[in-house]
């Protein structure tokens, strides 16, 4: 079989599969937008053209420009392109990053929330609103016979309970599944798990953005979240034998992109807000600075980023 584009990048540069797949998807999108056809050339000759260079320079959104230039740099390096051509895209990438950092600190960045403290109070209390809907629909009585739409409501409840109990992570929730301590010990420990011990339950994270820097993260699950997960556990097990908590309409694990869409749905439905998971993280970090009601250093560790990231990207 002909190798896939992401494999070409992995083999040439030693990138992680997940990262290489992002580069490959971006390269395919660029080809589609510039040439109106699907990419079939794994040598990426199209990336060496002036047409693609000019397209990248004209991208207005700084994040999108940086991502496009980064993918082109990696693709060109992987296919042995001349260094002068690589250097042109590298300059676009670095300039876009510099402009973006200046934008973040300029005070011009718009926030989808106004008062971080009040917004966070809304977030951590929202599970009560979902609980009322669950009771009104008698979903606990329906139990394992809930349909996909009903299970989605239960997912909203457990997700919001999670936010109320632990600092918000990125999209690690999507892969998280329930495991007993013995099954966790026997696992390959490459995913994310709620480990159900005899007394204490923990959230063990082995797959997240900065795991290479910080290593696996282990967060103790507080009593209210443990009780909520325990209550939902029979339904989870009946719908997914692997114990995945967040499921699609076919009761299979949500992808990260699907989980991101699910989060947006939750806040549109229950709070009438256009908030994403990144918004929730921004609200949380911004809410602790003035007054400082939590230790920012510990919070940054629990959320999987460094203090510089918190100051640059989140502090209002």
C-alpha positions in Angstrom: 0.0 0.0 0.0 1.1 3.6 -0.7 2.2 5.3 2.5 0.0 8.0 3.9 1.2 11.6 4.1 1.4 11.6 7.9 3.6 8.5 7.7 6.0 10.3 5.4 6.4 13.0 8.0 6.8 10.5 10.9 9.4 8.5 9.0 11.4 11.6 7.9 11.2 13.7 11.1 10.3 11.4 13.9 7.2 13.4 14.7 4.5 11.8 16.8 1.7 10.2 14.8 -0.9 12.6 16.3 1.1 15.7 15.5 2.0 14.4 12.0 -1.7 13.8 11.3 -2.4 17.5 12.1 0.3 18.6 9.7 -1.0 16.3 7.0 -4.6 17.5 7.4 -3.4 21.1 7.2 -1.4 20.4 4.1 -4.4 18.7 2.4 -6.6 21.7 3.3 -4.1 24.2 1.8 -3.9 22.1 -1.4 -7.7 22.0 -1.6 -8.1 25.7 -1.1 -5.3 26.7 -3.5 -5.9 24.1 -6.3 -9.5 23.1 -5.7 -8.5 19.4 -5.9 -7.5 16.7 -3.4 -3.8 16.2 -2.6 -2.4 13.0 -4.1 1.3 14.0 -4.4 3.2 12.8 -1.4 6.3 14.6 -2.6 4.5 17.8 -1.9 5.8 19.6 -5.0 2.8 22.0 -4.7 4.3 23.4 -1.5 7.4 24.6 -3.4 5.4 26.9 -5.6 5.1 30.7 -5.5 1.3 30.3 -5.5 1.3 28.5 -2.2 3.8 30.9 -0.7 1.7 33.9 -1.6 -1.5 32.1 -0.3 0.2 31.6 3.1 1.4 35.2 3.3 -2.2 36.5 2.6 -3.8 34.5 5.5 -5.3 37.2 7.8 -5.9 35.1 10.9 -2.6 34.9 12.8 -3.2 31.5 14.4 -4.3 30.0 11.0 -1.3 31.6 9.3 1.1 30.2 11.8 -0.4 26.7 11.6 -0.3 26.7 7.8 3.3 27.9 7.7 4.3 25.3 10.3 2.7 22.5 8.4 4.4 23.6 5.2 7.8 23.8 7.0 7.4 20.3 8.3 6.1 18.9 5.0 9.0 20.5 3.0 11.6 19.3 5.5 10.1 15.8 5.3 10.3 15.7 1.5 13.8 17.2 1.3 13.0 20.6 -0.1 15.8 23.1 -0.5 16.5 25.1 2.6 15.9 28.5 1.0 12.3 27.5 0.3 11.9 26.1 3.8 13.3 29.3 5.2 10.6 31.5 3.5 7.8 29.6 5.2 9.7 29.5 8.5 9.9 33.3 8.4 6.1 33.5 7.9 5.7 31.1 10.8 7.9 33.1 13.2 6.5 36.5 12.2 2.9 35.2 12.7 3.8 33.9 16.1 5.5 37.2 17.1 2.5 39.2 15.9 0.1 36.9 17.8 2.1 37.2 21.1 2.0 41.0 20.7 -1.8 40.8 20.1 -2.4 38.8 23.2 -0.6 41.3 25.4 -2.0 44.4 23.7 -5.3 44.4 25.5 -7.2 44.3 22.3 -8.1 40.6 22.5 -11.8 40.2 23.0 -13.1 37.8 25.7 -16.4 35.9 25.3 -16.9 36.6 29.0 -16.8 39.8 31.1 -16.6 39.0 34.8 -14.4 35.9 35.3 -15.4 35.4 38.9 -19.1 35.5 38.2 -18.7 33.5 35.0 -16.9 30.8 37.0 -19.6 30.7 39.6 -22.1 30.1 36.7 -19.9 27.2 35.4 -19.6 25.4 38.7 -23.3 25.7 39.5 -24.6 24.7 36.1 -24.8 21.0 36.9 -27.7 21.7 39.2 -29.8 22.9 36.2 -29.0 19.7 34.3 -29.9 17.7 37.4 -33.4 19.2 37.4 -33.9 18.1 33.8 -32.7 14.6 34.6 -35.2 14.4 37.4 -38.0 15.8 35.3 -37.3 13.1 32.7 -36.8 10.4 35.3 -33.6 9.3 33.6 -32.2 7.5 36.6 -35.3 5.3 36.5 -34.8 4.7 32.8 -31.2 3.6 33.6 -29.5 1.5 31.0 -32.4 1.9 28.6 -31.6 5.6 28.0 -31.4 6.5 24.3 -28.5 8.6 22.8 -30.3 11.9 23.4 -31.0 11.1 27.0 -27.4 9.8 27.5 -26.2 13.2 26.2 -28.0 14.9 29.0 -26.4 12.6 31.5 -23.0 13.4 29.9 -23.7 17.1 30.3 -24.4 16.5 34.0 -21.2 14.5 34.6 -19.1 16.9 32.6 -20.3 19.9 34.6 -19.8 18.0 37.8 -16.3 17.4 36.7 -15.7 21.1 36.1 -17.1 21.9 39.6 -14.7 19.4 41.2 -11.4 19.7 39.3 -9.5 22.3 37.4 -10.6 22.2 33.7 -8.2 20.3 31.4 -8.1 20.5 27.6 -10.0 17.7 25.8 -8.6 14.8 27.8 -12.1 13.9 28.9 -12.9 12.5 25.5 -10.7 9.4 26.0 -11.3 9.0 29.7 -12.7 5.6 30.8 -13.5 3.9 34.0 -11.2 1.2 35.1 -10.8 -0.8 38.3 -7.4 -0.6 40.0 -6.4 -4.1 38.9 -7.4 -3.5 35.2 -5.5 -0.2 35.3 -2.4 -1.9 36.7 -2.6 -4.4 33.8 -3.2 -1.7 31.1 -0.6 -0.2 28.8 -1.1 3.2 30.5 -1.2 5.2 27.3 -4.7 6.7 27.7 -6.7 8.6 30.3 -8.5 6.7 33.1 -10.7 7.1 36.1 -9.0 4.6 38.4 -11.6 3.2 40.9 -9.6 2.2 44.0 -11.1 0.7 47.1 -11.1 4.1 48.9 -9.7 6.7 46.6 -10.5 7.3 43.0 -8.0 9.2 40.7 -8.0 10.7 37.3 -4.8 9.3 35.6 -3.8 11.3 32.5 -1.2 9.7 30.2 -2.4 11.4 27.0 -2.5 15.2 27.0 -0.7 18.0 25.2 2.2 18.6 27.6 2.7 15.1 28.9 6.2 15.1 27.3 7.1 18.0 29.6 5.3 17.2 32.8 4.8 13.4 32.6 1.6 11.5 33.5 -0.7 13.5 35.8 -2.6 12.0 38.7 -5.5 14.0 40.2 -7.4 12.8 43.2 -11.2 12.8 42.4 -13.1 14.6 45.2 -16.1 13.0 46.9 -18.9 14.7 44.9 -17.4 13.7 41.6 -16.7 10.2 42.8 -20.3 9.9 43.9 -21.6 11.2 40.5 -19.4 8.8 38.5 -20.4 5.9 40.7 -24.1 6.8 40.1 -23.5 6.9 36.4 -21.2 3.8 36.2 -24.0 1.2 35.6 -25.3 3.1 32.6 -21.8 3.8 31.3 -20.9 0.0 31.5 -24.2 -0.9 29.8 -23.5 1.4 26.9 -19.7 0.9 26.4 -17.9 -2.2 27.5 -14.6 -0.4 27.6 -15.9 2.0 30.1 -15.6 5.2 28.0 -17.7 7.9 29.6 -18.3 10.4 26.8 -20.0 8.6 23.9 -21.5 9.5 20.5 -25.0 8.5 19.2 -23.7 4.9 18.6 -22.4 4.7 22.1 -18.8 4.8 21.0 -16.1 7.0 22.4 -16.2 10.6 21.3 -13.3 11.9 19.3 -11.7 15.1 20.7 -13.3 17.2 18.0 -16.7 15.7 18.8 -16.1 16.3 22.5 -15.3 20.0 21.7 -18.6 20.2 19.8 -20.3 18.6 22.8 -18.9 21.2 25.2 -20.2 24.0 22.9 -23.6 22.4 22.9 -23.7 22.1 26.7 -23.1 25.8 27.2 -25.4 26.9 24.4 -28.2 24.7 25.9 -27.8 25.3 29.6 -26.2 28.8 29.8 -27.0 30.4 26.4 -23.2 31.1 26.0 -20.9 30.5 23.1 -18.2 29.0 25.2 -15.6 26.4 24.4 -13.4 24.3 26.6 -10.6 26.9 26.1 -13.1 29.6 27.2 -13.7 27.6 30.4 -10.0 27.3 31.1 -9.6 31.1 30.5 -12.4 31.8 32.9 -11.0 29.6 35.6 -7.5 31.0 35.4 -8.7 34.6 35.2 -11.0 34.1 38.2 -8.1 33.3 40.6 -5.9 36.4 40.0 -7.8 39.2 41.6 -8.4 38.4 44.3 -6.0 35.4 44.3 -8.2 32.7 45.9 -6.1 29.8 44.7 -2.4 29.1 44.3 -1.7 30.0 40.6 1.3 27.7 40.5 -0.6 24.6 41.6 -3.5 25.5 39.3 -1.2 25.7 36.3 0.2 22.3 37.2 -3.3 20.8 37.6 -4.4 22.3 34.3 -1.3 21.0 32.4 0.3 24.4 31.4 3.0 26.6 32.8 2.6 29.9 34.7 3.8 31.9 31.7 1.0 30.4 29.6 -1.5 31.4 32.3 -0.2 35.0 32.4 -0.1 35.4 28.6 -3.2 33.7 27.4 -5.6 33.8 30.2 -5.0 36.6 32.7 -7.7 39.3 32.1 
